[in-house]
């Protein structure tokens, strides 16, 4: 039985089952768009699956900034589950359909002036997004084509490989401290696993947003490419990862990531209580209201 507001954890195919199917044809030559054989689109997420290559393209389309609202997170988890359960799909490239932004992170309006029940449902959806993406059996490549603070950075961190557009105006990082918020332990764990303890410690305490060149230097992103070549590069990287037998790669990924995933699964309810307790504090609500006012002024 599943509690209200909780998406059931993905019923993943066993590694050996997914790996036993015939190898799909290689990706199309670089420069050609992925042929959409099957597509499905929700309000916030657009997905195209090329069944011949086994690669899906998932685009965030929630302007103005792809903020992670409850609706967005729910659609994301359902879309990922659909791909995970489709035997034809072996990898997914995640990117944005909104110019200059990958995702701005958690939707502040979901955390401001709402009921305890709403905070619970929202935080479960955030957890679910991460558990599915970080634990996915598929190859996941983030094609970061804009700025990616906070929760947007977490989504990129959760992928197997990160390619970012070579634009110094684009930045990425877990900048929660700047808003007076503490990044949860599992955000921190995912960050440490990518950049190492010292860089993560400094970056988290300062709430740093790293411009693309600096993010590459720190190892936060694996490659920088000119913006117009981003999707071509993502397709080439995906082909390289899919050239290996699925079962060996999947078991290796599980071995590397299981301890971090298990830690959240074991402390999920406690993590929700901590979030509610923290976000309901009047001082935090005041900070969030001030931040929202600042954003409104910027827009006007």
HUUR-V885932 format. One record per residue. N is the residue number from 1. NEAR is the number of other ideal C-beta (glycine too) atoms within 10 Angstrom. Layout:
BEGIN
{{N NEAR} {N NEAR}}
END
This chain:
BEGIN
{{1 4} {2 8} {3 9} {4 8} {5 16} {6 15} {7 19} {8 10} {9 14} {10 19} {11 8} {12 17} {13 18} {14 11} {15 19} {16 11} {17 12} {18 18} {19 19} {20 13} {21 13} {22 5} {23 12} {24 17} {25 11} {26 12} {27 22} {28 16} {29 9} {30 12} {31 9} {32 10} {33 12} {34 20} {35 12} {36 13} {37 12} {38 13} {39 12} {40 14} {41 13} {42 16} {43 10} {44 21} {45 24} {46 16} {47 21} {48 19} {49 24} {50 23} {51 17} {52 15} {53 23} {54 25} {55 27} {56 29} {57 22} {58 21} {59 19} {60 26} {61 15} {62 24} {63 13} {64 11} {65 21} {66 27} {67 22} {68 27} {69 18} {70 19} {71 16} {72 25} {73 25} {74 21} {75 20} {76 25} {77 23} {78 15} {79 21} {80 25} {81 19} {82 15} {83 21} {84 19} {85 12} {86 16} {87 12} {88 17} {89 23} {90 24} {91 25} {92 25} {93 25} {94 26} {95 21} {96 25} {97 14} {98 19} {99 9} {100 15} {101 22} {102 28} {103 28} {104 22} {105 23} {106 24} {107 20} {108 19} {109 13} {110 22} {111 21} {112 16} {113 10} {114 15} {115 9} {116 11} {117 11} {118 15} {119 19} {120 19} {121 19} {122 25} {123 25} {124 23} {125 23} {126 22} {127 22} {128 24} {129 22} {130 23} {131 20} {132 21} {133 23} {134 23} {135 21} {136 23} {137 22} {138 25} {139 25} {140 24} {141 24} {142 29} {143 28} {144 30} {145 24} {146 25} {147 26} {148 32} {149 24} {150 26} {151 24} {152 28} {153 34} {154 26} {155 26} {156 26} {157 25} {158 24} {159 22} {160 19} {161 19} {162 27} {163 27} {164 30} {165 23} {166 16} {167 17} {168 10} {169 10} {170 25} {171 20} {172 30} {173 25} {174 26} {175 21} {176 20} {177 15} {178 15} {179 18} {180 15} {181 20} {182 13} {183 21} {184 20} {185 14} {186 23} {187 22} {188 17} {189 18} {190 26} {191 23} {192 17} {193 16} {194 19} {195 18} {196 12} {197 11} {198 9} {199 17} {200 22} {201 14} {202 12} {203 23} {204 20} {205 9} {206 12} {207 18} {208 20} {209 20} {210 21} {211 17} {212 22} {213 15} {214 16} {215 27} {216 19} {217 12} {218 19} {219 12} {220 27} {221 27} {222 17} {223 14} {224 20} {225 17} {226 11} {227 14} {228 8} {229 15} {230 21} {231 20} {232 17} {233 17} {234 28} {235 26} {236 16} {237 22} {238 27} {239 17} {240 12} {241 17} {242 21} {243 10} {244 13} {245 13} {246 24} {247 16} {248 11} {249 19} {250 22} {251 14} {252 12} {253 19} {254 13} {255 9} {256 10} {257 18} {258 12} {259 10} {260 19} {261 17} {262 11} {263 14} {264 20} {265 14} {266 10} {267 14} {268 17} {269 11} {270 10} {271 19} {272 18} {273 13} {274 15} {275 19} {276 16} {277 12} {278 14} {279 19} {280 14} {281 11} {282 7} {283 8} {284 17} {285 14} {286 12} {287 16} {288 19} {289 13} {290 12} {291 16} {292 15} {293 10} {294 10} {295 13} {296 9} {297 8} {298 7} {299 7} {300 5}}
END
